[in-house]
Amino acid sequence: MIEINLLPPRPRPVWSTLLLPVILLLAGTLLAAYLVVGYIELSQSVGTLRTSIRTTEQRQAELQLEIQQLSKMHGVGSEAKELLQSLRQLRPDLELVIREMEAPLPEGGQMESLQFDAGSVEWTCSFYNMNEVGAYSTSIQQIFTGGKVFIPSVNEQDGRYIGTFRLLGRDIPTILGQMQAGEAG
């Protein structure tokens, strides 16, 4: 069957035919303006960071030159090298320390954070249950015989237990160095 519309055509207002293209043009203009502003801000930030890097590199070169001149003037070249070597030997190998601290962790347990200073070492580990926290505490106390290991807190988060441990001692670098020497020996 064929349908024929015998009604006269209905005139549409001119604004209704121009509305969609005007809206699309306006949206495109706003999107382009947003992208241009973002690009300009990003390029200014990159420029600032590059200037900061150049300034830092220049200052570093100046300080290195000054150190070289002072060492030539005062003849401390070999003494400074020996001092640096002895300081490097006293510094504990933190990778080894972290491996030793992670070794007693049970299956699925993991070290979350580590803070180190001259008076203490503090770290957090996550466990599945409280028995694992106790077993880890006992094991870690046997590793750090030169200091005392405390558990300041154990919190439950999302079905896991987050334990905070703190190693205290008079000289933490020496304790860590002894642990490192025990591993090497």
C-alpha positions in Angstrom: 0.0 0.0 0.0 1.3 3.4 -0.9 0.7 6.3 1.5 0.4 9.8 0.1 0.5 12.8 2.3 -1.9 15.4 0.9 -1.5 17.9 3.7 0.4 21.0 2.9 4.0 21.0 4.3 4.3 22.6 7.7 6.9 25.4 7.7 9.5 25.1 10.4 11.0 28.1 12.1 14.4 29.0 10.9 15.9 29.0 14.4 15.0 25.2 14.9 17.1 24.2 11.9 20.1 26.4 13.0 19.9 25.4 16.7 21.8 22.1 16.4 24.8 23.4 14.3 25.1 26.4 16.6 25.1 24.2 19.7 27.7 21.9 18.2 29.9 24.8 17.1 29.7 26.3 20.6 30.6 23.0 22.3 33.5 22.5 19.9 34.7 26.1 20.6 34.5 25.5 24.4 36.4 22.2 24.1 39.1 23.8 22.0 39.5 26.7 24.4 39.7 24.2 27.4 42.4 22.2 25.6 44.4 25.3 24.6 44.3 26.7 28.2 45.4 23.3 29.5 48.3 23.1 27.0 49.4 26.7 27.9 49.4 25.9 31.7 51.3 22.6 31.1 53.9 24.3 28.9 54.4 27.1 31.5 54.9 24.4 34.2 57.4 22.5 32.1 59.2 25.7 31.4 59.4 26.5 35.1 60.7 23.0 35.9 63.3 23.2 33.1 64.5 26.6 34.5 64.7 25.0 38.0 66.7 22.1 36.7 69.1 24.3 34.8 69.6 26.5 38.0 70.2 23.4 40.1 72.7 21.9 37.6 74.5 25.2 37.4 74.7 25.4 41.2 75.9 21.8 41.4 78.7 22.6 38.9 79.7 25.6 40.9 79.8 23.6 44.1 81.9 20.9 42.5 84.3 23.4 41.1 84.6 25.0 44.6 85.2 21.6 46.2 87.9 20.9 43.7 89.6 24.2 44.3 89.4 23.8 48.0 90.9 20.3 47.9 93.7 21.6 45.7 94.4 24.6 47.9 94.3 22.6 51.2 95.7 19.3 49.9 92.9 17.2 51.4 92.2 15.1 48.3 93.5 11.7 49.5 92.3 12.3 53.1 88.8 13.1 51.9 88.8 10.0 49.7 89.8 7.8 52.7 87.2 9.5 54.9 84.5 8.9 52.3 85.5 5.2 51.9 85.4 4.7 55.7 81.9 6.4 55.9 80.7 4.1 53.1 81.9 1.1 55.0 80.0 2.2 58.1 76.8 2.8 56.2 74.6 -0.3 56.3 73.5 -2.0 53.1 69.8 -1.2 53.3 68.9 -3.7 50.6 70.3 -6.5 52.8 68.5 -5.1 55.8 65.2 -5.0 54.0 65.6 -8.5 52.7 66.4 -9.7 56.3 63.3 -7.9 57.6 61.1 -9.4 54.9 62.5 -13.0 55.2 60.4 -14.0 58.3 57.1 -12.6 56.7 54.6 -15.4 56.2 53.1 -16.3 52.8 51.0 -13.3 51.6 52.5 -11.0 54.2 54.3 -7.9 52.9 56.3 -4.9 54.1 54.3 -1.7 53.6 56.7 1.1 54.7 60.1 1.7 56.3 61.5 4.7 58.1 65.1 4.9 59.2 67.1 7.4 61.4 70.0 7.3 63.8 67.8 6.4 66.8 65.2 4.0 65.4 63.9 2.0 62.5 60.1 1.8 62.1 58.3 -0.3 59.6 54.8 -1.6 58.9 53.8 -5.0 57.6 50.5 -6.5 56.6 49.3 -10.0 57.7 46.2 -12.2 57.3 45.8 -13.0 61.0 47.1 -12.1 64.5 49.1 -15.3 64.8 51.2 -14.3 61.9 51.9 -10.9 63.6 53.1 -12.7 66.7 55.3 -15.2 64.8 56.9 -12.3 62.8 57.6 -10.4 66.0 59.3 -13.4 67.5 61.4 -13.9 64.4 62.4 -10.3 64.0 63.5 -10.1 67.7 65.9 -12.9 67.0 67.3 -11.1 64.0 67.9 -7.8 65.8 69.7 -9.0 68.9 71.5 -5.7 69.5 68.3 -3.7 69.9 64.8 -4.0 71.2 61.8 -4.5 68.8 58.5 -3.1 69.9 55.0 -3.3 68.4 53.4 0.1 68.9 50.2 -0.9 67.1 48.3 -3.5 65.2 45.2 -2.3 63.2 42.7 -4.3 61.2 42.0 -2.8 57.7 40.0 -4.5 55.0 40.4 -8.0 56.5 44.2 -7.7 57.0 46.2 -6.8 60.0 48.7 -3.9 59.7 51.4 -4.1 62.3 53.8 -1.3 63.1 57.2 -2.4 64.4 59.9 -0.2 65.9 63.6 -1.2 66.5 65.2 1.0 69.2 68.8 1.0 70.3 71.6 3.4 71.2 73.3 3.1 67.8 71.0 1.8 65.1 73.7 2.0 62.3 75.9 -0.3 64.4 73.1 -2.8 65.0 72.3 -2.9 61.3 76.0 -3.2 60.5 76.3 -6.2 62.9 73.4 -7.8 61.3 75.0 -7.2 57.9 78.3 -8.6 59.1 76.5 -11.7 60.5 74.9 -12.2 57.1 78.3 -11.9 55.3 80.1 -14.2 57.7 
